């Protein structure tokens, strides 16, 4: 009985959080989007280079998925747009403490651009359809969102390195699937626990 009360209290807190976010003005939501852009910049500093690919593992995808869940499609995408634009113009908060337009033109630039449609896709479906808030659907949405990032990222890697499709998949997609699946599962656990049903 006591455990049930704790779980119910926990759900009420997060229901109130989402209700609070939903009721905010557009300016508050823009500020929240900026906050998730900052979170993405912080997570970008978690960087694990791999010897067999020029693209490192980073924590950014985790923040992208969270932004979609908490802010919804439009403001989740806006948070990632802020992240990219501010990283180009002002703050060197891309992976490895880099910034500027050279990063967008480089090997990892396509992944960064892919964050925007990924957050939009996940957030729109999660917000509009309650059925997608179930755990297995959340994992499915997260992995499709990750796939969107892969499409943008691998296309740029293939173009810059002049690789075949198979070589591109080998160095720009396969090394990241297991880690990104783990991120998707963690975010799906969080989202399933906190999203109003």
C-alpha positions in Angstrom: 0.0 0.0 0.0 2.8 2.4 1.0 4.7 1.7 -2.3 1.5 2.3 -4.3 1.1 5.7 -2.6 4.7 6.6 -3.5 4.3 5.6 -7.1 1.0 7.5 -7.3 2.6 10.6 -5.7 5.5 10.3 -8.2 3.0 10.2 -11.1 1.1 13.2 -9.8 4.3 15.3 -9.6 5.2 14.5 -13.2 1.7 15.1 -14.4 1.9 18.5 -12.8 5.3 19.1 -14.4 3.9 18.4 -17.9 0.8 20.4 -17.2 3.0 23.3 -16.1 5.1 23.0 -19.3 1.9 22.8 -21.4 0.4 25.9 -19.8 3.5 28.1 -20.1 3.6 31.0 -22.5 5.5 30.8 -25.7 8.4 32.8 -24.1 8.7 30.4 -21.3 8.8 27.5 -23.8 11.5 29.2 -25.7 13.4 29.6 -22.5 12.9 25.9 -21.8 14.1 25.2 -25.3 17.3 27.2 -24.6 17.7 25.2 -21.4 17.7 21.9 -23.4 20.1 23.4 -25.9 22.5 24.0 -22.9 21.9 20.4 -21.7 22.8 19.1 -25.2 26.0 21.2 -25.1 26.9 19.8 -21.8 26.2 16.2 -22.9 28.3 16.8 -26.0 31.3 17.0 -23.8 30.9 13.3 -23.0 33.0 12.1 -25.8 34.4 8.6 -26.5 36.7 8.4 -29.6 36.7 5.1 -31.5 39.8 3.9 -33.4 37.8 2.5 -36.4 35.7 5.6 -37.2 36.3 9.4 -37.3 33.0 9.9 -35.5 33.1 9.7 -31.7 30.4 8.4 -29.3 28.8 11.4 -27.5 26.0 12.1 -25.0 24.2 14.5 -27.3 21.6 11.9 -28.6 20.4 11.4 -25.0 19.7 15.1 -24.6 18.0 15.2 -28.1 15.6 12.4 -27.1 14.8 14.0 -23.7 14.1 17.4 -25.4 11.6 15.7 -27.6 9.8 14.0 -24.7 9.7 17.0 -22.4 9.2 19.9 -24.8 7.2 18.2 -27.6 7.9 18.3 -31.3 8.2 22.0 -32.1 10.0 23.2 -29.0 12.2 20.1 -28.9 13.2 20.8 -32.4 13.7 24.5 -31.5 16.0 23.5 -28.7 18.2 21.6 -31.1 18.1 24.4 -33.6 19.3 26.7 -30.8 22.0 24.2 -30.1 23.3 24.2 -33.7 23.0 28.0 -34.3 24.6 29.0 -31.0 27.4 26.5 -31.5 28.0 27.9 -35.0 27.9 31.6 -33.9 29.0 31.9 -30.3 29.5 29.0 -27.9 32.1 26.2 -28.7 29.9 23.5 -27.2 29.9 20.9 -29.9 31.7 17.7 -29.1 35.3 18.2 -28.0 34.7 21.9 -27.2 34.5 22.9 -30.8 32.3 25.5 -32.4 31.9 27.4 -35.7 30.5 26.6 -39.1 33.5 24.4 -39.8 32.0 21.7 -37.5 28.8 21.8 -39.5 30.7 21.3 -42.7 32.8 18.6 -41.2 32.3 14.8 -40.6 29.9 15.2 -37.7 27.9 18.1 -39.1 25.2 15.9 -40.6 24.5 14.3 -37.2 24.0 17.7 -35.6 21.6 18.8 -38.3 19.7 15.5 -37.9 19.0 16.3 -34.2 16.4 18.9 -35.3 14.1 16.6 -37.4 14.7 13.7 -34.9 13.3 15.8 -32.0 10.5 17.1 -34.1 9.4 13.6 -35.1 9.6 12.0 -31.6 8.0 15.0 -29.9 5.1 15.3 -32.3 4.0 11.7 -32.2 4.5 11.5 -28.4 2.4 14.6 -27.8 -0.4 13.9 -30.2 -1.0 10.2 -29.6 -1.3 8.8 -26.1 -0.7 5.2 -27.4 2.9 6.2 -28.3 3.6 6.9 -24.6 3.7 3.2 -23.9 7.2 1.7 -23.3 7.5 -0.4 -26.5 6.2 2.5 -28.6 8.6 4.9 -27.0 11.6 2.7 -27.8 10.3 2.4 -31.3 10.0 6.2 -31.7 13.4 6.8 -30.1 15.1 4.4 -32.5 13.4 5.9 -35.5 14.6 9.3 -34.2 18.1 7.9 -33.9 17.7 6.5 -37.5 16.9 10.0 -38.7 20.1 11.3 -37.1 22.0 8.4 -38.8 20.6 9.3 -42.2 21.7 12.9 -42.0 25.0 12.0 -40.4 26.0 9.1 -42.6 25.0 11.0 -45.8 27.5 13.8 -44.9 30.2 11.3 -43.9 29.7 9.4 -47.2 29.8 12.7 -49.2 33.0 14.0 -47.5 34.9 10.7 -47.5 33.5 9.5 -50.8 32.5 6.1 -49.4 30.3 3.4 -50.7 27.0 2.7 -48.9 28.4 -0.4 -47.1 31.5 1.4 -46.0 29.4 4.4 -44.8 27.2 2.1 -42.7 30.2 0.3 -41.3 31.9 3.5 -40.0 29.0 5.9 -39.5 26.2 3.8 -38.2 27.1 0.3 -36.9 29.5 1.5 -34.2 26.8 3.5 -32.5 23.8 1.3 -32.6 24.3 -0.5 -29.3 25.1 2.7 -27.4 22.2 4.6 -28.9 19.8 1.7 -28.2 20.9 1.9 -24.6 20.2 5.7 -24.6 16.8 5.0 -26.2 15.9 2.4 -23.6 16.9 4.8 -20.7 14.9 7.7 -22.1 12.0 5.4 -22.9 12.0 4.3 -19.2 12.0 7.9 -18.1 9.4 9.0 -20.6 7.1 6.0 -19.9 7.3 6.9 -16.2 6.7 10.6 -16.5 4.4 11.1 -19.5 0.7 11.6 -18.6 -1.3 8.7 -19.8 
